[in-house]
Amino acid sequence: MTARDQLAGYVALQRLLTRRAALKRERDTPPEALAALRTQFSERHEKLEAARVRRDALAAEQAALQPEADALREEREHFRKQKSHVTNMKQLSAVVSELDHVETQFKAKEDRLLEILQELESTDAAIATLGEESPEEKALREQAEAAWEQLRQASEGELAALETELRAVQTRLGDKAMERFKKLWVSRKPNAVVPMDGTACSACHGDLRPSLVQLVRTVEELQTCDHCRRLLYDPEQFPPSA
């Protein structure tokens, strides 16, 4: 196999591997618009779950406070009745003191129950809103999911064809040439075989010696960049396939 044929195989491998990486990204990474819709949908459900947890906590607090408030109400009525039956100032002072204490406790419980009731109403409204995905939102999300699924399937089909092409190139190169490419790939991936950019390396952008540029163009032997040690080729001699 000539140096030119071997370099042509390496260039083909590099391009196929680059395309494979791009296809895998397309397959595995949802488009930004879909990612944004998924995030919005996820955040909605997180808020919904938080609202439900908060509602349960409020309901539990309400259930615990209501009997306490009812008991204080009865106790208040008891002291009010007792107040009307006292026979001296000492008894009156004691009853009034107890009544004031109960009134303070009762008011605190009632105020908190009112706050809970108001927050429950707003939380229920939030749950109702968060739990409903509008037909427009649902249609947009499902359309984006379907479009990405089509893209994923197309990528999978192209990947399968690409793998077949990769195996064919590897077979044409043979074991010895492939061993050299693998060593280069391990140390320089994802760009092990790179084109010259004028008289510079397109990977590291280091300037190339004029004699090296000429050697790359003649393709009598494989040449590497003096700076990054990647394999070089002349893009005019190895243009991408149409």
N, C-alpha and C positions, 0 to 999 in steps of 0.2 A: 504493500500500500504506500503510495506516495505521500509526502508531507502535506501536499495540497488536499488530497482525499481525506487524510486523517483530520486535518484542520476543519475541513468542510463538515465532517461528522461531529467534531467537537462543537462547532458553532450551532449545528442543528440541535445537538443535545442541550446546549445552554438555552436556546430559544424555547425548546419544548419544556424544559424544567421551569423556566420563567413563566411560561404560559400556564403550566400546571399549578404553580403557586398562586397565580392570579385567579384561576378558576376555583381553587379551593377557598380562597378568601371570599369570592362571590357566593359560593355555595354556603359557607358557614357564617357570613356576616350579613345580617338583614340590612336593607337600605335605610338611610337616615330617617326617611319619612315613616317607614314601618316601625323602626326602633322608637321614634317619638310617640307614635300611637300606642305601642305596647307599654311604654313608660307611663303614658297618661292613663291607660287602662289599669295598669298595676297600681299606680298611685291612688286611683279612685277606689280600688278594692282595699288598699291599705287604710285609707281614710274611713271607708265603710266599716271595716273590722274594728278600727279604733273607736268609732262612734257606737258600735254595738257593745263593745266592752264598757265604754263609759255609761251607756244606758243601763247595762246590767248593774254596774256599781251604784248608780243613782237609785235604781229600783230597790236594791238591797238596803241602801241607807234609808230610803223612804219607808220600807217595811219595818225597819228597826225603830225609826223615830216615831212613827204614827202611834204605836201603843204607848210610848212614853208620853207623847203629847196628850193622848186621851186620858191617861192616868193623872197627869197634872191638871187637866181640865176638871176632872172629878174632885181632885183634892182642893182646887180653887173654890169650887162650889161648896164644898164642905166647910171651908173656913169662912166663906161669905155668910153661910147660914149660922155658923157658930158665932160670928161677929154680932149678929142681931139678938143673940141670947145671953151675951155676957152681962154680969151684974155689977162689975166694978172696973175701975180704970186699969188695975193691974192685969186683969184678964183681957181687957180690950187691947192693951199695949202688946201683950204676948200674941194675941190672935192677929193683930194688924201686922206684926213683924213676920209671922209665918206666912200670912197672905201675900205680903210684899215679896217674900222670897220665892213663893210658888209662882206669883205673877211674872217675876223676872225670868224664871226658868221656862215657864210656859211660852212667854213671848219669844224667847230665843229659839225654842223648838218650832214654834209656828212660823217664825221668819225663815228658818232654814228649810222647813217643809215647802214654803212658798217658793223659795229659790230653787229647790229641787224640782218642783212642778214646772216652773218656767223653763228650767234647763232641759227637762224631759221633753217638753213640747218642741223646743228648738232642735234637740237631738233627734227626735222622731222625724221632724221635717228634713233634717240633713240626711238621715238614713233613707228616707223616701226618695230624695233627689239623687243620692249617690248610688242607690240600688237600681236606678233606671238608666240604661244606655239608650240614647235617642236612636230612632231608626237611621238617621243620617250618620251618626257616629258609628253605629254597628256596620252599616253598609260600607263606609269608608275603610274601616279596619279590615273587614272581611275581603274587600277588593284588594287592599294592599297585601294581605296574607296570600291571596290567590295568585297575585302577580309575582310575588317572591317565590312561591312554590313552583311556578312555571319556570322562573329563572334558575332555580335550584335543579330542576329536572333537566333543563337544557345544559347546565354546567356539568351535571353527572354524565349526560350523553357525550359531551365533548371530552370530558376526562377519560371516559372509556376508550374513545377513539385515539386520544392522545397517548394513553398507555400502550396501545398497540403500536403506534408509530415509534414510541421510545424503544420498545423491544426490538423493532426492526432496525433502528439506527445502531443499537448496541450490537446486534448480530453482525451487521455490516462492518463495524469497527473491529470486532474480534476481542478476545480476552486480554491480550497484551495492551492494546490501545485503551481499552476500558479500564484496566488497572491504573494506568497513568492518569486518566481523567478522574477516577475516583479519588486518588490521592490529592489531586489539585482541587477537586470539589470540596473535600473535607476541610481543607485549610483556607479556601477562599470563597465558599458559598455565601450568598446566593449568586454571586457573579464571578465565576472562575474564568470564563472566556469572554473577553471584552473587545469592542472595536477601538481602533485609534480614533481620536478626535483631532483631525488635522495632524499635528506632529506631537500630540500629547496622549496620555492614557486617559480614556474616558471614565475609568473607575476612580483612580487616585488623583487624576489631573496633573500628574507629574510630566514635565517635558521629556521627550524621548530624544536620544542621540540621533543625529541625521543618518548615521550608518545603520542604526537599529530600525529606523523608519524604512529604509531601503530594503533591509532584510525581511521585514514584515511583508512588504509589497511583493517581493520576489517569491516568497513562500517556498524557498528551497529547503528550509528547516523550520521547525516550530520555534517561535520566539516569545519570550516573556518580558514584561515590564521590569526595568531595572529597579523600580521603587517598590512596587507591590507584588511582584512576581506572578501576576496574572498573565494568562495566555492572551496574546494580541492577534488581531486580524485586521485586514483592510476592509472596511465596510463596502467599498465600491466593488470589490471582487466577490464579496459574499453578501449580496443584498437579501433582505427578507423576502420570503416567498409571497407571492400575491395572494 
